[in-house]
Amino acid sequence: MGIDGSELKRRKEKEKTVKKTTSYTWEKISYSLITAIGFVITAISLCFIIFSFVLPGGIGGEIILIIILLALGCFLFSWGDRHLKEIRMALSPLLKNTTCINEDESPSEPSLIAEDIDETDDIYSTCLDKRDIAFSYRDASGILSDREVTVERVNESIYGPVYFSGFCYLRMEDRTFRVDRIVDQVTHIETGETFSPESYFRTLLKANKPATFNYDEKTLVRIIDNTDYRTIREDEIEYYEIEIEVEPFDVMFSKRNLQILGYDLPVDMKYLYHNFSCRKEENEMEWLTTKEDSKYIKAGFITLKETPETEDILNDYLLTLTVPKLRKICKNLGEKVKQNKPELIHSLLKHENFIELPQTATFSTSFLAFIKEINEAYIKDLLRQTEKLPNAYQRAVWEEVQYDGDMLPSAQEWVDKKVEKLSDEAV
């Protein structure tokens, strides 16, 4: 009888797994030997050091040599032990796969397939089933090399590029790569098919995910699901910790999002919001105006009022000035100029009536109303993306938002109640 395609593939997988397991086993033996040698050297060195304190006259000038041997033994032991731990982690899944292949059965945990991907699509089936790829890669130092990798996991982040990890046959160990550093095409090793890196890894990102978020051109907040569903059964999702990333609230102040919401503002609202957040946290909602405030005053987001001339306020203001500026004011008032900063401030405080304080600034009611509207838009966008998803996904998203906690108290209170409600429903 002939061998069908699935049987041939199974045999190749078995052969590859056995080779990798054998390679790891020899490495394990080598590092075990190094660890044992390090342990013996360390133990003997410690014994000699103890005897040097117990025996009359000690062991003389040989103590330096013993200390060197002790350091060498500790290094060999820790170095070997660290590599042994890495090998055990790498061997664990390989031994599990070998067992499954030898018993002529597949792993018991089924993969979950994303609902929005057509399983008959050629690119999808190729990317999902065939993860042995070859590509040219330029590392962080700019060095170009040809790699062959068995892809094991793909991760994206709201803060940066897409990464993937897997076993690299050039380095003979697990490595992590950035997709945007792949040069030209990704080639499947067995079939020779080629794909663009973006389409190949974007497909893998969608694979094995039972739900996807509702993105479109008007989406304001990105939600990324980095959960590894390969080991989770569908009926276990409610009890499993889903790894969700949600863009924080300050993403709403990007130029793109403000334009989608209908705002065309001439000032950097993200900067002003960060200023607002810091002052809210430190309970300093009034401050002496600076040059940076002028454009926000003109836009109506900051209002001014007269500053009371108390000694504390004068002192705080003078502390913000540079030494050359303080010396210039002292010179105009006839005070001694060649002094350090505390002495200059002390001299000027005697002339408080001659110091012109800037006005006191605070956030305007229109700015607070603007923040409230942005808060509501942030929550509505997340609700739109998650309202049709299972409870576990909604709960994971809102718990991430709750943890961020960088919104107005009223919005934060709403999020807290939402998380509590979803948790009760799950129970």
C-alpha positions in Angstrom: 0.0 0.0 0.0 1.2 3.6 -0.7 1.7 6.1 2.0 -0.8 9.0 2.0 0.1 12.6 2.5 -0.9 12.8 6.2 1.1 9.7 7.0 4.2 11.1 5.2 3.8 14.4 7.1 3.4 12.6 10.4 6.6 10.6 9.8 8.5 13.8 8.9 7.3 15.5 12.0 8.4 12.5 14.0 11.8 12.4 12.4 12.3 16.2 13.0 11.2 15.9 16.6 13.5 12.9 17.3 16.4 14.8 15.9 15.7 17.9 18.0 15.2 15.7 21.1 18.5 13.9 20.5 20.4 17.2 20.1 18.9 18.6 23.3 19.7 15.3 25.1 23.4 15.5 24.3 23.5 19.2 25.3 21.8 18.2 28.6 24.5 15.6 29.3 27.3 18.1 28.6 25.8 20.8 30.8 25.0 18.3 33.5 28.7 17.4 33.5 29.8 21.0 33.7 27.3 21.6 36.6 28.7 18.6 38.5 32.3 19.8 38.0 31.4 23.2 39.2 29.7 21.8 42.3 32.7 19.6 43.1 35.2 22.5 42.7 33.0 24.7 44.9 32.6 22.1 47.6 36.4 21.4 47.8 37.2 25.1 47.9 34.7 25.7 50.7 36.3 22.8 52.7 39.8 24.3 52.3 38.5 27.7 53.4 36.9 26.2 56.5 40.1 24.3 57.3 42.2 27.5 57.0 40.2 28.9 60.0 40.3 25.6 62.0 43.8 24.3 61.5 46.7 26.0 63.4 48.6 28.3 61.0 45.9 27.9 58.3 47.0 27.2 54.7 49.2 30.3 54.2 49.4 32.0 50.8 47.4 29.4 49.0 44.2 31.1 50.1 44.2 33.4 47.0 44.3 30.3 44.7 41.5 28.7 46.7 39.3 31.8 46.3 39.9 31.8 42.6 38.9 28.1 42.4 35.8 28.9 44.5 34.8 31.7 42.0 35.4 29.3 39.1 33.3 26.6 40.7 30.4 28.9 41.4 30.5 30.2 37.8 30.5 26.8 36.2 27.7 25.6 38.5 25.4 28.6 37.8 26.2 28.6 34.1 25.5 24.9 33.6 22.4 25.0 35.8 20.9 27.9 33.9 21.4 26.1 30.5 20.0 22.9 32.0 16.8 24.8 32.9 16.5 26.2 29.4 17.0 22.7 27.9 14.3 21.2 30.2 11.9 23.9 29.0 12.7 23.2 25.4 12.5 19.4 25.9 9.1 19.4 27.6 6.9 20.1 24.6 9.1 17.9 22.3 8.8 14.9 24.6 5.0 15.4 24.7 4.8 15.6 20.9 7.0 12.5 20.5 4.7 10.6 22.8 1.6 11.6 20.8 3.3 10.6 17.5 4.5 7.3 18.8 1.1 6.4 20.0 -0.3 7.3 16.6 -2.7 9.9 18.0 -2.8 13.7 18.0 -2.7 15.8 21.1 -6.0 15.8 23.1 -6.5 19.5 23.1 -8.2 20.7 19.9 -7.3 24.0 18.2 -9.9 26.7 18.0 -10.4 28.3 14.6 -11.3 32.0 14.2 -14.8 32.4 12.9 -14.0 35.2 10.5 -11.4 33.2 8.5 -12.5 31.1 5.6 -11.0 27.6 6.1 -11.0 26.9 2.4 -8.7 29.9 1.7 -5.3 28.8 0.4 -3.2 31.3 2.3 -5.1 30.5 5.5 -4.6 26.7 5.3 -0.9 27.1 4.3 -0.1 29.5 7.0 -1.9 27.6 9.7 -0.7 24.1 9.0 2.8 24.9 7.6 4.9 26.8 10.1 8.4 25.7 8.9 9.6 28.8 7.0 12.8 30.3 5.6 13.6 34.0 5.2 16.3 36.6 5.2 16.6 38.5 8.4 18.3 41.7 9.3 19.0 41.9 13.1 19.2 45.0 15.3 22.9 45.4 14.4 22.1 45.4 10.7 23.6 42.0 10.0 21.8 40.0 7.3 21.4 36.2 7.7 19.3 33.4 6.2 17.1 31.7 8.8 15.0 28.6 8.9 12.4 28.7 11.8 9.6 26.6 13.1 7.1 29.3 14.1 5.5 28.6 17.5 3.8 31.8 18.5 3.0 35.3 17.1 2.5 38.3 19.3 1.5 41.9 18.5 1.5 44.9 20.9 -0.3 48.2 21.0 3.1 49.8 21.7 5.2 48.4 18.8 5.8 45.9 16.0 4.6 42.3 15.6 7.0 39.7 17.0 7.1 35.9 16.5 9.0 33.2 18.3 10.1 29.7 17.3 13.0 27.3 17.0 15.8 28.7 14.9 17.8 26.0 13.1 20.8 28.4 12.5 21.2 29.1 16.2 19.7 25.7 17.3 17.6 27.3 20.0 14.4 29.2 20.5 14.6 32.8 19.3 12.3 35.8 18.9 12.1 37.9 15.7 10.5 41.1 14.5 8.3 40.8 11.4 9.4 44.2 10.1 13.0 43.0 10.0 12.3 40.2 7.5 13.8 41.1 4.1 11.6 40.3 1.1 9.4 37.1 1.2 8.7 34.3 3.6 9.1 30.9 2.0 7.5 27.6 3.2 10.3 25.1 3.3 8.4 22.0 2.2 6.3 23.4 -0.6 8.4 26.4 -1.7 5.3 28.7 -1.6 6.1 32.4 -0.8 4.1 35.0 1.1 4.7 38.6 2.1 5.6 38.7 5.8 2.6 40.9 6.6 0.0 38.6 5.1 1.6 35.4 6.5 1.9 36.6 10.1 -1.4 38.5 10.1 -3.1 35.2 9.2 -1.3 33.4 12.1 -2.4 36.1 14.4 -6.0 35.4 13.6 -5.6 31.6 13.8 -6.8 29.7 16.8 -8.8 32.6 18.1 -12.5 32.0 18.8 -13.5 35.6 18.5 -12.2 38.8 16.9 -12.8 42.5 17.7 -14.9 44.7 15.5 -12.3 46.9 13.7 -13.1 49.4 10.9 -11.9 52.8 9.7 -13.6 54.6 12.5 -12.2 52.4 15.3 -10.7 54.7 18.0 -9.1 52.1 20.4 -7.1 49.1 19.4 -7.7 45.8 21.4 -5.1 43.0 20.9 -5.7 39.4 22.0 -2.3 37.7 22.7 -3.8 34.6 24.3 -2.2 31.3 23.2 -5.4 29.3 22.5 -3.5 26.1 21.3 -3.7 24.7 24.8 -7.2 25.8 25.7 -10.4 23.9 25.0 -13.5 25.9 24.0 -15.4 25.0 27.2 -12.4 26.2 29.3 -12.2 29.8 28.0 -14.4 31.2 30.8 -12.0 29.9 33.4 -8.7 30.8 31.6 -6.9 34.1 31.9 -7.2 35.8 28.5 -4.2 38.1 27.6 -5.7 41.3 26.4 -4.0 44.6 25.6 -6.1 47.8 25.3 -4.8 51.1 24.2 -4.8 53.5 27.2 -7.2 56.5 27.4 -4.6 59.0 26.2 -4.8 57.5 22.7 -8.0 59.4 22.3 -6.0 62.6 22.0 -4.2 61.6 18.9 -4.8 63.8 15.9 -6.5 61.0 14.0 -9.0 60.2 16.7 -9.8 63.8 17.4 -10.5 64.3 13.7 -12.8 61.2 13.7 -14.7 62.8 16.6 -15.0 66.1 14.8 -12.4 68.1 16.6 -9.9 70.2 14.7 -7.7 71.8 17.4 -4.6 73.9 16.9 -2.9 72.7 20.1 -1.4 69.4 21.4 -4.2 68.0 23.5 -2.2 64.9 24.6 0.3 67.2 26.3 -2.4 69.2 28.0 -4.2 66.0 29.2 -1.0 64.6 30.6 -0.5 67.9 32.4 -4.0 67.6 33.7 -3.5 64.0 34.9 -0.3 64.8 36.8 -1.8 67.8 38.5 -5.0 65.9 39.4 -2.9 63.1 40.9 -0.8 65.6 43.0 -3.9 67.7 43.8 -2.3 70.9 42.3 -5.0 72.2 40.0 -3.7 75.8 40.2 -0.2 76.9 39.2 1.7 80.0 38.1 1.5 80.5 34.3 4.4 79.7 32.1 5.2 80.4 28.5 3.8 76.9 27.5 0.4 77.9 28.8 -0.2 80.8 26.4 -1.5 78.8 23.4 -3.9 76.8 25.7 -5.1 80.1 27.3 -5.8 81.4 23.8 -7.7 78.2 22.9 -9.9 78.6 26.0 -8.7 75.4 27.8 -6.9 77.4 30.6 -8.3 80.3 32.5 -6.4 82.9 34.6 -6.9 84.8 37.9 -4.8 87.1 40.0 -2.1 85.6 42.2 -2.0 86.4 45.9 1.4 87.7 46.9 2.2 85.5 49.9 5.8 84.6 50.9 5.3 80.9 50.1 4.0 81.7 46.5 6.9 84.2 46.0 9.4 81.6 47.2 8.0 78.9 44.9 8.0 81.2 41.9 11.6 82.3 42.5 12.7 78.6 42.8 11.5 78.1 39.2 13.9 80.9 37.9 17.4 80.3 36.8 20.4 81.8 38.6 21.2 84.3 35.7 17.5 85.5 35.8 17.7 85.9 39.6 20.9 87.8 39.4 19.4 90.1 36.8 16.5 90.9 39.1 18.9 91.5 42.0 21.0 93.8 39.9 17.9 95.9 39.0 17.0 96.1 42.8 20.6 97.0 43.8 21.2 93.8 45.6 24.4 91.8 45.7 24.8 89.7 42.6 27.6 87.2 43.4 25.5 84.8 45.6 24.3 81.3 45.3 20.6 80.6 44.4 19.3 80.3 48.1 21.0 83.6 49.0 19.7 85.3 45.9 16.1 84.2 46.7 16.5 85.4 50.3 17.7 88.8 49.1 14.7 89.1 46.7 12.1 88.2 49.3 13.0 91.4 51.2 11.8 93.2 48.1 8.5 91.3 47.6 6.6 94.4 46.5 9.0 94.9 43.6 8.5 91.3 42.2 5.9 91.0 39.5 4.3 87.5 39.9 2.7 85.8 36.9 -1.1 85.1 37.0 -2.5 81.9 38.5 -3.7 79.4 35.9 -6.3 76.6 36.2 -8.2 74.3 33.8 -11.3 75.9 32.3 -14.8 74.4 32.5 -14.8 74.0 28.7 -11.7 71.8 29.0 -13.3 69.6 31.7 -16.4 69.3 29.5 -14.1 68.3 26.6 -12.4 65.6 28.7 -15.9 64.2 29.7 -16.9 63.9 26.1 -13.7 62.1 25.2 -14.2 59.8 28.1 -17.7 58.9 26.8 -16.3 58.3 23.3 -13.6 56.0 24.6 -16.1 53.9 26.5 -18.6 53.8 23.6 -15.9 52.6 21.2 -14.9 49.8 23.5 -18.6 48.8 24.0 -19.1 48.7 20.2 -16.2 46.4 19.8 -17.0 44.0 22.6 -20.8 44.0 23.1 -21.3 40.8 20.9 -18.4 38.8 22.4 -18.6 36.2 25.2 -18.5 37.3 28.8 -14.8 36.2 29.2 -13.6 38.6 26.5 -15.7 41.6 27.7 -14.5 41.0 31.3 -10.8 40.8 30.1 -11.1 44.1 28.2 -12.8 46.1 30.9 -10.4 44.7 33.6 -7.5 46.0 31.5 -9.2 49.4 31.2 -9.9 49.4 35.0 -6.3 48.7 35.7 -5.2 51.6 33.5 -7.4 53.9 35.7 -6.4 57.1 33.9 -9.9 58.7 33.4 -12.2 61.1 35.1 -13.6 59.7 38.4 -17.1 59.4 37.0 -15.9 57.3 34.0 -13.7 55.2 36.3 -16.7 54.5 38.5 -18.7 53.3 35.5 -15.9 50.9 34.5 -15.7 49.5 38.0 -19.4 48.8 38.0 -19.1 47.2 34.5 -16.3 44.8 35.7 -18.3 43.9 38.8 -21.4 43.2 36.7 -19.5 41.0 34.3 -17.9 39.1 37.1 -21.2 38.4 38.8 -22.6 37.2 35.4 -19.7 34.8 35.0 -20.3 33.3 38.5 
